[in-house]
Amino acid sequence: MPVKALDENYVGEVKDRVENFNGNYIVHMGWDHHLLFAAPLALLLSPDMLFSELLEKVIPDSFGAHPELETIDWEGVEWHLDGKRFEPDTSKTLQQLGVGHKSSIRFNPPGSLGINNAGV
């Protein structure tokens, strides 16, 4: 999120530039309607990671505490990248899909509104 300094002469060093992460991206990932995770997770991911790896390794490692994770029909998930709907190709890398440093990925499985439909 951009921040505007109160002092127009303020000059600060940006610490979260992509150059500071050894070629990796910070990617924010959120599961819509599942507030067991109060905010999107900030993940450090390689831009060369295949989307299939994100599905098979990163998401289970990151969201595995939620009891509904294992019931997700991944074919029906609605995906959003940086606020726009997208259809990821699991054979492509994050970079090929347009994921960039500080991108936001959200997923919303059909009919999934959290534990007991409580948004948790």
Secondary structure, DSSP 8 states (H G I E B T S, - for coil): -----SSTT-----S--GGGGTT-EEEEEEETT-TTS-S-EEEEE-TT-BHHHIIIIIHHHHHTTSTTGGG--GGG-EEEETTEEE---TTSBTTTTT--TTEEEEEE-TT--SGGGS--
